[in-house]
Amino acid sequence: MSVLRRVVLDTSTLVSAALRVGSVPHRALLKALGTCEICVSGATLNELEHVLKRDKFDRYLDAETRLAFVALHRQYAHLFAVTDTDELNVQPACRDPKDNKFLALALVCEADAIISSDHDLLALHPWRAIPVMTPAGFVALSPDAAAS
């Protein structure tokens, strides 16, 4: 695999990274932060914040820390303008339409990979020549493949 410069991480991966320090998704996030440009859109950031505000996560991590994670993610990720039209025109679309936001972002930012824990996204691999890989698959990449 060629060098990955830009990656999109889906919400499921980021939630797992936030809640379980040392987990494979957490290690994937750290690797992406150190070697790639992490790309986000307004819609992906909003979904992350909305999900991490859920009370069900209180038993894992307090709300203040979860929202601090979102703030840090906003600070270190690179924001790309993705329109509703971009999302609506994604082809082939994901079987879960809510995941089209990640596909549209991947197109707009010219991502080299989508890192996902979501089976609906993983089923698309490769999507329009963009690898869709698990956090474990990303962590296992050679340092040369995931280096900027």
C-alpha positions in Angstrom: 0.0 0.0 0.0 1.3 3.5 -0.8 1.8 6.1 1.8 -1.4 7.2 3.6 -1.5 11.0 3.9 -5.1 11.6 4.7 -7.5 9.4 6.6 -11.1 9.5 7.7 -12.0 7.8 11.0 -15.6 6.9 11.6 -17.6 7.6 14.7 -17.5 4.1 16.0 -13.7 4.0 15.9 -13.4 7.4 17.6 -15.9 6.5 20.4 -14.0 3.3 21.1 -10.8 5.2 21.1 -12.2 7.7 23.6 -13.7 5.2 26.0 -11.0 2.6 26.0 -7.5 3.9 26.3 -5.0 1.4 25.0 -7.6 -0.4 22.8 -6.9 -1.1 19.1 -9.1 1.9 18.1 -7.2 4.1 20.5 -3.9 2.9 19.1 -5.2 3.5 15.5 -6.1 7.1 16.5 -2.7 7.7 18.0 -1.0 6.3 14.9 -3.2 8.4 12.6 -2.4 11.5 14.7 1.3 10.8 14.4 1.5 9.8 10.7 -1.5 11.2 8.8 -3.8 14.1 8.4 -7.1 13.2 10.0 -10.0 14.6 8.0 -13.4 15.6 9.4 -16.5 17.5 8.3 -19.1 19.4 10.2 -21.4 16.4 10.0 -18.8 13.9 11.3 -17.9 16.2 14.2 -21.5 16.8 15.1 -22.2 13.0 15.1 -19.2 12.3 17.3 -20.3 15.0 19.8 -23.9 13.8 19.8 -22.9 10.2 20.4 -20.4 10.9 23.2 -23.0 13.0 25.0 -25.1 9.9 25.6 -25.7 9.0 29.2 -25.0 5.3 28.6 -21.2 6.1 28.3 -21.2 7.6 31.9 -20.1 4.2 33.3 -17.0 4.3 31.1 -15.9 7.9 31.3 -17.5 11.1 32.7 -19.2 13.5 30.3 -16.7 16.3 30.8 -13.8 14.0 29.7 -15.8 12.8 26.7 -16.5 16.3 25.6 -12.8 17.2 26.1 -12.0 14.4 23.7 -14.3 15.9 21.1 -12.7 19.3 21.6 -9.2 17.8 21.1 -10.4 16.0 18.1 -11.7 19.2 16.6 -8.4 20.9 17.4 -6.2 18.3 15.7 -8.3 17.2 12.8 -8.5 19.0 9.5 -11.9 20.4 8.7 -13.3 20.0 5.1 -16.4 21.5 3.8 -18.8 18.7 2.8 -22.3 19.8 1.6 -25.6 18.0 1.9 -25.4 17.6 -1.9 -22.0 15.9 -1.6 -23.6 13.4 0.8 -26.7 12.9 -1.3 -24.7 12.2 -4.5 -22.4 9.6 -3.0 -22.2 6.6 -5.3 -22.2 3.8 -4.6 -24.0 4.7 -1.4 -23.6 2.9 1.9 -26.4 0.5 2.9 -26.7 2.7 6.0 -27.4 6.2 4.6 -26.1 7.8 7.8 -22.7 6.6 6.9 -22.6 8.4 3.6 -21.2 11.4 5.4 -17.9 9.5 5.8 -17.8 8.5 2.1 -18.6 12.1 1.0 -15.8 13.4 3.3 -13.4 10.8 1.8 -14.1 12.1 -1.7 -13.9 15.8 -0.7 -10.6 15.5 1.2 -9.1 12.9 -1.2 -8.6 10.4 1.6 -6.2 7.6 1.2 -8.2 5.4 3.6 -11.3 5.2 5.7 -10.7 3.6 9.1 -13.9 2.1 10.4 -15.4 -0.3 13.0 -18.7 -0.2 11.2 -19.7 -3.3 9.2 -21.8 -1.2 6.8 -18.7 0.8 5.8 -16.3 -2.2 5.9 -18.5 -4.1 3.5 -17.7 -1.4 0.8 -13.9 -2.1 0.8 -12.5 -0.9 -1.4 -14.8 2.0 -2.1 -14.0 3.9 -5.3 -10.4 2.7 -4.9 -10.2 4.0 -1.3 -9.4 1.2 1.2 -11.9 0.8 4.0 -10.0 -0.9 6.8 -10.5 -1.8 10.5 -8.5 0.0 13.2 -6.5 -3.3 13.6 -5.7 -3.3 9.9 -4.5 0.3 10.1 -2.4 -0.4 13.2 -0.8 -3.4 11.4 0.3 -1.3 8.4 4.0 -1.0 8.0 5.4 2.4 9.2 6.2 3.3 5.6 2.6 2.9 4.5 1.2 5.1 7.3 3.8 7.9 7.3 3.5 11.4 6.1 
